[in-house]
Amino acid sequence: MRSGLNLRDGSHGPNGAAGRRRWRQRRGAGTILVAGSLMVAVLAGGAWLGDLRLNVTPSEPLGLWRIVPLDRPVVEGDLVFICPPAGPVSVFGLERGYFRSGLCDGGAAPLIKIVAATTGRRILVAADVVIDGAQLPQSRTSTADGEGRSLSPWPGGVIQPGHLFLHSSFAGSYDSRYFGLVPEAGLLGLARPVLVFDP
C-alpha cells in the first residue's frame, strides 16, 4: 500500500528536509525577534544611563544619542538637547503628542533641535521664518498639523537674553516656529549621535 508520504528520501514528514527547513526558518525568525527585543531593551535602558537618550521622533535620525555638556556659550547652528518650557508649551505639546513624556519640568522629554538664533536677533514668522531679514532655510510654516488640527505660528519678536529660537529642518517639526522662544536654562548640552538610522 502506498502512502502519500515518501519517507525514504526524507522530503516530507516532521523530520524530513521540508520539516527541518521550516524549523530553521522559525528558529531564525525567533532569533531575530529576540535579538530585536534585546536591542530595544538595551537602547531604552541605555537611554537613562549616563548621558544617553533614545530619540524616537522624526525631527532627527532615530536611535541612541549622547548629551555632551557645553563648555562654552551656545551658538547658532548647535544641535542641542533642551527641555521645552513647563506650562502651556509642554501641556499643549504633550496633549497633541508632539512631545514624549519625560523628566523635564512640565513632564516632557528633552527635544533635539538646532539653535537657529540667539540673543538680539529679530525673528519674523510668517509663511517662512525670517531672521534679521534673511530667510531661514526649510522653515515653511503650516496652519495645520499632519492630523488636520489647527496650528498658530508664533508671530516673532526680538530674542531677549537667556532665550533661544529652535528649529528643525523636518517639515512637520513642532519647534519655535509655533511655540516661540525657549529659556536657555533648559539647555542640557550638545546632541551627538551614537547609534542612529534615518529611515
Secondary structure, DSSP 8 states (H G I E B T S, - for coil): ---S--TTTTSSSTTSHHHHHHHHHHHHHHHHHHHHHHHHHHHHHHTTSTTEEEE-STTS-EEEEEEE--SS---TT-EEEE---TTHHHHHHHHHTSS-B-SSTTSB--EEEEEEE-TT-EEEESSSEEETTEE-TT----SB-TTS-B-----EEE--TTEEEEE-SSTT--SHHHH--EEGGGEEEEEEEEEEE--
